[in-house]
Amino acid sequence: MLDTKVNPTKNKSTGLPRKRFYRARAHSNPLSDSHFPVPISPSHVEYSLHYPQFFPSSEEVEGSKKIQFADIGCGFGGLLISLSTLFPETLMIGMELRDKVTEYVKERISGLRVANPGQYQNISVVRTNSMKYIPNFFEKGQLSKMFFLFPDPHFKEKNHRRRVISPHLLDEYAYVLQAGGIIYTITDVEELGEWMKTCLENHPLFEALTEQELEADPVVKLLSSATEEGQKVARNGGQTYQAVFRRILSAS
């Protein structure tokens, strides 16, 4: 007899995962310890598992193509999906702390690769705590773009140390960003928007993009539209607050 079993977690017509089976708590404590593998160093990141079309074997990636974009707290992967076809030759990775959400993004990418041969090979996701392990994944000056879209606001003052943008963490982001690399942030919480903007303004290794540069950057247009959170804000007529800054060589 034919096996007529249907996987309820996947859409029968598209083969893509159904989001409702991968829902998780919106808030996670990034300061708590979680049990997941972490590469000892950037040279131990398994590129062949993340990008099999670019790295068909587990050969050394020294001198080869490296990850350039990092979506921190990537959620359900909307930004990665949009960026994938915009920059098809650029390797990018989403970093997400929640296990169910990470699994959803993995299944989504896998389904898109099957449905669109040759496409979406440049994106991947990893479950990790980016507030602790950024240096384990990226070398000095490796990244050209980092994204922080609708991060957890951690409203209570005692929890501000959990915010993913802070003076201390900006030191780490500056380390892994190349000169000219860009940090993109957006939120619908005005106080958090001011916090992130102020942290970036006060850091000696970042400067704000001009209005002309923002207008010319196709990525900026995706910040408020590519993610589930951004789409929800738009549906509700909410306001967003962006801060987009460039990594500079030194203070002027």
C-alpha positions as CSV (number, residue, x, y, z in Angstrom):
1,M,0.0,0.0,0.0
2,L,1.1,3.6,-0.6
3,D,2.1,5.6,2.4
4,T,-0.6,8.2,2.7
5,K,0.7,9.9,5.8
6,V,0.9,13.6,5.6
7,N,3.3,15.7,7.7
8,P,1.0,18.1,9.5
9,T,3.9,20.5,10.2
10,K,4.3,21.2,6.5
11,N,2.1,22.9,4.0
12,K,1.0,20.1,1.6
13,S,1.1,22.3,-1.5
14,T,4.4,24.2,-0.9
15,G,6.3,21.8,1.3
16,L,7.2,24.7,3.6
17,P,6.8,24.4,7.4
18,R,3.6,25.7,9.1
19,K,4.6,28.4,11.5
20,R,2.0,27.5,14.1
21,F,3.8,24.3,14.9
22,Y,7.1,26.2,15.7
23,R,5.8,29.0,17.9
24,A,7.9,29.8,21.0
25,R,7.9,32.4,23.7
26,A,8.6,35.9,22.4
27,H,11.1,36.6,25.1
28,S,14.2,34.6,26.1
29,N,16.8,35.4,28.7
30,P,20.1,35.8,26.8
31,L,22.1,35.7,30.0
32,S,21.0,32.2,30.9
33,D,23.1,29.2,29.8
34,S,21.7,27.1,27.0
35,H,23.0,23.7,25.8
36,F,23.9,23.9,22.2
37,P,27.2,23.3,20.3
38,V,29.4,26.4,19.8
39,P,32.4,26.4,17.4
40,I,35.7,26.8,19.2
41,S,36.7,29.5,16.7
42,P,35.5,30.9,13.3
43,S,37.7,28.3,11.5
44,H,35.5,25.6,13.1
45,V,32.2,26.8,11.6
46,E,30.9,24.0,9.4
47,Y,30.4,25.8,6.1
48,S,29.7,22.5,4.2
49,L,26.6,21.9,6.4
50,H,25.3,25.4,6.1
51,Y,26.0,26.0,2.4
52,P,26.4,22.7,0.7
53,Q,26.2,24.1,-2.8
54,F,29.2,26.4,-2.1
55,F,31.1,23.9,0.0
56,P,30.3,20.3,-1.2
57,S,32.8,18.9,1.3
58,S,34.1,19.8,4.7
59,E,37.3,21.2,3.2
60,E,39.0,24.1,4.8
61,V,37.4,27.5,4.0
62,E,40.7,29.4,4.5
63,G,40.9,31.8,1.6
64,S,37.4,30.9,0.4
65,K,34.1,32.6,0.6
66,K,33.1,33.6,4.1
67,I,29.8,34.7,5.8
68,Q,29.4,38.4,5.3
69,F,25.9,39.2,6.6
70,A,24.6,38.3,10.1
71,D,21.0,38.6,11.2
72,I,21.1,38.7,15.0
73,G,17.8,37.4,16.5
74,C,16.6,36.4,13.0
75,G,13.2,35.2,14.2
76,F,11.3,33.3,11.5
77,G,13.8,34.3,8.8
78,G,11.9,36.8,6.7
79,L,14.9,39.1,6.3
80,L,17.2,36.3,5.3
81,I,14.8,35.1,2.6
82,S,14.5,38.6,1.2
83,L,18.2,39.2,1.2
84,S,19.0,35.9,-0.3
85,T,17.8,36.8,-3.8
86,L,19.0,40.4,-3.5
87,F,22.6,39.2,-2.8
88,P,22.7,35.7,-4.3
89,E,26.5,35.3,-4.1
90,T,26.8,36.6,-0.5
91,L,26.8,34.1,2.4
92,M,24.6,35.1,5.3
93,I,23.4,33.5,8.5
94,G,20.7,34.0,11.0
95,M,21.4,33.7,14.7
96,E,18.5,32.7,16.9
97,L,18.3,31.7,20.5
98,R,14.9,30.0,20.5
99,D,15.1,26.3,19.5
100,K,11.7,25.9,17.8
101,V,12.1,29.1,15.9
102,T,15.6,28.0,14.7
103,E,14.1,24.7,13.6
104,Y,11.4,26.5,11.6
105,V,13.9,28.6,9.7
106,K,16.0,25.5,8.9
107,E,12.9,23.7,7.5
108,R,11.9,26.9,5.6
109,I,15.3,27.2,3.9
110,S,15.3,23.5,3.1
111,G,11.9,23.7,1.6
112,L,12.8,26.8,-0.5
113,R,15.9,25.1,-1.8
114,V,13.9,22.1,-3.0
115,A,11.1,24.3,-4.5
116,N,13.6,26.7,-6.2
117,P,16.7,24.7,-7.4
118,G,19.8,26.8,-7.3
119,Q,18.3,29.5,-5.1
120,Y,18.5,30.1,-1.3
121,Q,21.8,28.3,-1.1
122,N,23.5,31.3,0.4
123,I,21.5,31.5,3.6
124,S,21.5,29.4,6.8
125,V,20.6,29.6,10.5
126,V,22.2,28.6,13.7
127,R,20.9,28.3,17.2
128,T,23.2,30.3,19.4
129,N,23.5,33.1,21.9
130,S,24.9,36.0,19.9
131,M,25.4,38.0,23.0
132,K,28.0,35.5,24.2
133,Y,29.4,33.8,21.1
134,I,29.9,36.3,18.2
135,P,33.7,35.9,18.3
136,N,33.3,32.2,18.0
137,F,31.6,32.6,14.6
138,F,33.3,35.5,12.9
139,E,36.9,36.7,12.4
140,K,38.1,40.3,12.8
141,G,36.6,42.4,10.0
142,Q,34.7,39.5,8.4
143,L,31.2,41.0,8.3
144,S,29.9,43.7,6.0
145,K,26.4,43.9,7.4
146,M,24.8,43.1,10.8
147,F,21.0,43.3,11.4
148,F,19.1,43.9,14.6
149,L,15.5,44.0,13.7
150,F,12.8,44.5,16.4
151,P,15.0,43.1,19.2
152,D,13.5,42.4,22.6
153,P,13.1,45.8,24.4
154,H,13.6,44.4,27.9
155,F,11.6,47.3,29.3
156,K,12.6,47.0,32.9
157,E,15.6,49.1,33.8
158,K,17.2,46.1,35.6
159,N,17.0,44.1,32.4
160,H,18.6,46.7,30.1
161,R,21.8,44.7,30.4
162,R,20.1,42.0,28.4
163,R,19.6,44.4,25.4
164,V,21.4,43.2,22.3
165,I,22.7,46.7,21.5
166,S,24.9,48.1,24.3
167,P,28.2,49.9,24.6
168,H,30.0,46.7,25.5
169,L,28.4,44.6,22.7
170,L,29.1,47.3,20.2
171,D,32.8,46.7,20.9
172,E,32.4,43.1,19.7
173,Y,30.3,44.1,16.7
174,A,33.0,46.7,15.7
175,Y,35.6,43.9,16.0
176,V,33.8,41.6,13.5
177,L,32.7,44.3,11.1
178,Q,35.0,45.5,8.4
179,A,35.6,49.2,7.9
180,G,32.6,50.5,6.0
181,G,30.4,47.7,7.3
182,I,26.9,48.6,8.4
183,I,24.8,48.0,11.4
184,Y,21.0,48.2,10.8
185,T,18.6,48.5,13.7
186,I,14.8,49.0,13.8
187,T,12.2,48.9,16.5
188,D,8.6,50.0,17.2
189,V,9.5,51.0,20.8
190,E,10.5,54.6,20.8
191,E,12.6,54.3,24.0
192,L,14.5,51.4,22.7
193,G,15.0,53.2,19.4
194,E,16.5,56.1,21.3
195,W,18.7,53.8,23.3
196,M,20.1,52.0,20.3
197,K,20.7,55.3,18.4
198,T,22.4,56.9,21.5
199,C,24.6,53.8,22.0
200,L,25.8,54.0,18.4
201,E,26.2,57.8,18.4
202,N,28.4,57.6,21.5
203,H,30.6,54.8,20.2
204,P,33.8,56.1,18.6
205,L,33.9,53.5,15.8
206,F,30.4,54.2,14.3
207,E,28.9,57.0,12.4
208,A,25.3,57.5,11.1
209,L,24.5,57.1,7.4
210,T,23.3,60.3,5.7
211,E,19.8,60.6,4.5
212,Q,21.1,60.3,0.9
213,E,22.9,57.1,1.8
214,L,19.8,55.6,3.4
215,E,17.7,56.4,0.4
216,A,20.2,54.7,-1.9
217,D,20.5,51.6,0.2
218,P,18.0,48.9,-1.0
219,V,18.4,47.0,2.3
220,V,16.9,49.9,4.3
221,K,13.6,49.4,2.6
222,L,13.5,45.8,3.9
223,L,13.9,46.7,7.5
224,S,10.2,47.4,8.1
225,S,8.7,45.0,5.6
226,A,10.6,41.7,5.5
227,T,9.9,40.4,9.0
228,E,6.8,39.2,10.7
229,E,7.2,41.9,13.4
230,G,7.6,44.7,10.8
231,Q,4.5,43.5,8.9
232,K,2.5,43.4,12.2
233,V,3.5,47.0,13.0
234,A,2.6,48.1,9.5
235,R,-0.9,46.4,9.7
236,N,-1.5,48.2,13.0
237,G,-0.4,51.6,11.7
238,G,2.5,51.7,14.2
239,Q,5.6,53.8,14.0
240,T,9.2,52.5,13.7
241,Y,12.5,53.9,14.7
242,Q,15.6,53.2,12.7
243,A,19.3,53.7,13.4
244,V,21.7,52.7,10.6
245,F,25.4,53.3,11.3
246,R,28.7,52.6,9.5
247,R,31.8,51.1,11.0
248,I,34.7,53.6,10.7
249,L,38.4,53.1,11.1
250,S,38.9,55.4,14.0
251,A,37.3,58.4,15.7
252,S,37.5,61.6,13.6
